Amino acid sequence: MRVLRGSSDLNPHEMVTYRYWMVVLSLLKDGIPYGVIQEATDDEISILVGINAALKQKENEDMERQAAKAY
């Protein structure tokens, strides 16, 4: 897979396809059912991605604070 090796010679169709599947797989990994992903609008997908990113960031910050308190 050229994309995973960092090749930048993708055509626009390949880039859209790659981005689509990366988003789908990311949402599936975060526990969003495939049916929900299929039925969601582009705006709803953007909201889901943003919320998941914010939650992950908060979890990481909380873990860092807890680790700092432990020392």
C-alpha positions in Angstrom: 0.0 0.0 0.0 1.6 3.2 -1.2 -0.4 5.3 1.3 0.9 3.5 4.4 4.5 3.8 3.2 4.2 7.6 2.9 4.0 7.9 -0.9 2.5 11.2 -2.0 1.8 10.2 -5.6 -1.9 9.4 -5.0 -4.5 10.6 -7.5 -7.5 12.4 -6.1 -9.7 9.3 -6.2 -7.2 7.3 -4.2 -6.8 10.1 -1.6 -10.6 10.3 -1.1 -10.9 6.5 -0.9 -8.0 6.3 1.6 -9.5 9.1 3.8 -12.9 7.6 3.7 -11.7 4.2 5.0 -9.4 5.7 7.6 -12.4 7.6 9.0 -14.6 4.6 8.9 -12.0 2.3 10.6 -11.3 4.9 13.2 -15.0 5.3 14.1 -15.4 1.5 14.2 -12.4 1.2 16.5 -14.0 3.8 18.7 -17.2 1.6 18.9 -19.5 3.4 16.5 -21.6 0.8 14.8 -21.1 0.5 11.0 -24.8 1.1 10.4 -24.6 4.5 12.1 -21.6 5.4 10.1 -23.3 4.5 6.8 -26.4 6.5 7.6 -24.6 9.6 9.0 -24.2 12.7 6.9 -20.8 14.3 6.3 -21.5 16.9 9.0 -22.5 14.2 11.5 -19.3 12.2 10.7 -17.3 15.4 11.2 -18.9 15.9 14.6 -18.3 12.2 15.6 -14.6 12.5 14.6 -14.2 15.8 16.5 -15.9 14.5 19.6 -13.8 11.3 19.6 -10.6 13.4 19.2 -11.6 15.7 22.1 -12.4 12.7 24.3 -9.1 11.0 23.5 -7.2 14.2 24.2 -8.9 14.7 27.6 -8.2 11.0 28.5 -4.5 11.5 27.6 -4.3 14.8 29.7 -6.0 13.1 32.6 -3.5 10.2 32.5 -0.6 12.6 32.3 -1.9 14.5 35.3 -2.3 11.3 37.3 1.2 10.2 36.3 2.6 13.5 37.4 0.8 13.2 40.8 2.3 9.8 41.3 5.8 11.2 41.3 
